[in-house]
Amino acid sequence: MKRDMNFFSTSQGIKKEAKDKKIYIYSLVVFLAIVIIGTLAWNSINLHLTGKEIDDYTAKLEATDIQQKLTEFKEATIKTNALNKYESDLKIIAEAVDSKDVVNTKLLNEISSTLPTEVSFDTISITNSVITMQAKASNRTSIGEIEHNLKELAFIQDVYIGGIAGDTEYTFDLKCTLKDVD
C-alpha cells in the first residue's frame, strides 16, 4: 500500500473550514430571512383580518336596529339619571320635612289640654301652619274659653272662631295659625 503524500492538505483544510463557515453563515442568514419574512407575513395577515373584523363590527354598529337600540339606551340613561337626581332631591326634602316636625304629639297634647269638658272635636285638619278644627260645645261660654286658652299657648299666633250654629248644642269652626313656620 502506497500512500501519496499531499503537501497541500493543510491549505485544502483551511479552504474547507472557510467553506464550512460560509455554509453556516448562509444557512443562518437564510433562516433569519425566513423567520423575518414569516413574521411579516403573519402580522400582515392578522392585521388584514383584524381590519376586516373592525369593518364588520362597524357595519353592524351602524345598522338601523342597533342605532335605534343605542338611541333608546341613551334616552333611558338620561331618564335614569334624571330620576336618580329627583330621588336624591326628594330624600333631601323628606329629611328637611322630617326635621321640621311642625305638628307633633306634644303640640296636639297641649291643644287638647286647653279643651273645656263641654267641648269636643269632630275633625282636625292640619295644613302647613294652619290647624282647622270642627267642634261641638254645650254652651257659648265654653267656645270663648277654648279661644282664650288657645291664644295663651306659646306656639299659636292667631285663633279664629267662625260659623257658630245651633241652639242647645253649638257646632263651630276653629282655625289656629302657628308661629314661626317656614
C-alpha positions in Angstrom: 0.0 0.0 0.0 1.3 3.1 -1.1 0.4 6.3 0.1 0.7 9.5 -1.6 1.8 12.5 0.2 -0.2 15.6 -0.2 1.7 18.6 0.7 -1.3 20.9 0.0 -3.6 19.2 2.5 -3.2 21.9 5.1 -4.2 24.6 2.6 -7.1 22.4 1.4 -8.2 22.0 5.1 -8.2 25.8 5.6 -10.3 26.2 2.4 -12.7 23.5 3.6 -13.0 25.3 7.0 -13.7 28.6 5.3 -16.3 26.9 3.0 -18.0 25.3 6.0 -18.0 28.6 7.8 -19.7 30.2 4.8 -22.3 27.5 4.7 -23.1 28.1 8.3 -23.3 31.9 7.8 -25.5 31.4 4.7 -27.7 29.0 6.5 -28.1 31.4 9.4 -28.9 34.3 7.1 -31.5 32.2 5.2 -33.1 31.0 8.4 -33.3 34.6 9.8 -34.7 35.8 6.5 -37.3 33.1 6.6 -38.2 34.0 10.2 -38.4 37.7 9.4 -40.5 37.2 6.2 -42.7 34.7 8.0 -43.3 37.1 10.9 -44.0 39.9 8.5 -46.5 37.7 6.6 -48.1 36.5 9.8 -48.5 40.1 11.1 -49.8 41.4 7.7 -52.4 38.6 7.5 -53.5 39.2 11.1 -53.6 43.0 10.5 -55.7 42.5 7.4 -58.1 40.1 9.2 -58.4 42.4 12.2 -59.2 45.3 9.8 -61.9 43.2 8.2 -63.4 42.4 11.6 -63.3 46.1 12.5 -65.2 46.9 9.3 -67.7 44.1 10.0 -68.3 45.4 13.6 -68.6 49.0 12.4 -71.1 47.9 9.8 -73.1 46.0 12.5 -73.0 49.0 14.8 -74.2 51.3 12.1 -77.2 49.1 11.3 -80.5 50.8 11.9 -81.8 48.4 14.6 -78.6 48.8 16.6 -78.7 52.6 16.2 -82.3 52.5 17.4 -81.4 50.4 20.4 -78.5 52.8 21.1 -80.8 55.8 21.0 -83.3 54.0 23.3 -80.4 53.2 25.7 -79.2 56.8 25.7 -82.8 58.1 26.4 -83.2 55.5 29.2 -79.8 56.6 30.7 -80.9 60.2 30.6 -84.2 59.4 32.2 -82.5 57.2 34.8 -80.1 60.0 35.7 -82.9 62.4 36.0 -84.9 60.0 38.2 -81.8 59.4 40.4 -81.4 63.2 40.8 -85.1 63.6 41.6 -84.8 60.8 44.1 -81.8 62.4 45.9 -83.6 65.8 45.9 -86.7 64.1 47.3 -84.6 62.5 50.0 -83.2 65.8 51.0 -86.7 67.4 51.1 -88.1 64.4 53.1 -85.3 64.8 55.6 -85.9 68.5 55.8 -89.7 67.9 56.4 -89.0 65.3 59.0 -86.6 67.6 60.8 -89.2 70.4 60.8 -91.8 68.3 62.6 -94.2 71.3 62.9 -97.1 69.3 64.3 -96.1 66.7 66.8 -97.6 64.8 69.7 -96.5 67.4 72.2 -98.3 70.1 70.3 -101.5 68.1 70.0 -101.4 67.2 73.7 -101.1 70.9 74.6 -104.0 71.8 72.3 -106.2 69.1 73.9 -105.2 70.2 77.4 -106.9 73.6 76.7 -110.3 71.9 76.0 -113.0 72.6 78.4 -115.0 69.5 79.3 -118.0 70.8 77.4 -116.1 70.9 74.1 -115.3 68.0 71.8 -113.6 67.9 68.4 -115.3 66.3 65.4 -112.4 66.7 62.9 -109.0 68.2 62.9 -107.2 69.2 59.7 -103.6 70.3 59.6 -102.1 72.1 56.6 -98.7 73.9 56.7 -99.0 76.4 59.5 -102.8 76.2 60.0 -104.8 73.8 62.2 -108.5 73.8 61.4 -111.0 72.0 63.7 -114.7 71.4 63.7 -116.0 71.1 67.2 -119.2 70.9 69.4 -119.8 72.7 72.6 -122.8 72.6 75.0 -122.6 76.4 75.7 -121.2 79.6 74.2 -119.0 80.2 77.3 -117.0 77.0 76.5 -116.4 78.3 73.0 -115.0 81.6 74.4 -112.9 79.7 76.9 -111.2 77.4 74.3 -110.5 80.5 72.2 -108.8 82.2 75.2 -106.9 79.1 76.2 -105.6 78.5 72.7 -104.4 82.2 72.4 -102.4 81.6 75.6 -100.3 78.8 74.1 -96.8 79.9 73.0 -96.9 78.3 69.6 -100.3 79.7 68.5 -100.1 83.0 66.7 -103.8 83.6 66.0 -107.2 81.9 66.8 -110.3 82.5 64.8 -113.7 81.0 65.6 -116.4 81.1 62.9 -119.6 79.6 61.9 -121.2 79.0 65.3 -124.5 77.3 64.8 -127.1 75.5 67.0 -129.5 76.2 69.9 -128.7 73.6 72.6 -125.6 72.1 71.2 -123.3 74.5 69.3 -121.1 73.5 66.3 -118.3 75.8 65.3 -115.2 76.0 63.2 -111.9 76.8 64.9 -108.8 78.0 62.9 -105.4 78.3 64.6 -102.3 79.8 62.9 -99.0 78.5 64.2 -96.0 80.8 64.9 -92.6 80.6 63.2 -93.4 78.0 60.5 -91.4 78.3 57.2 
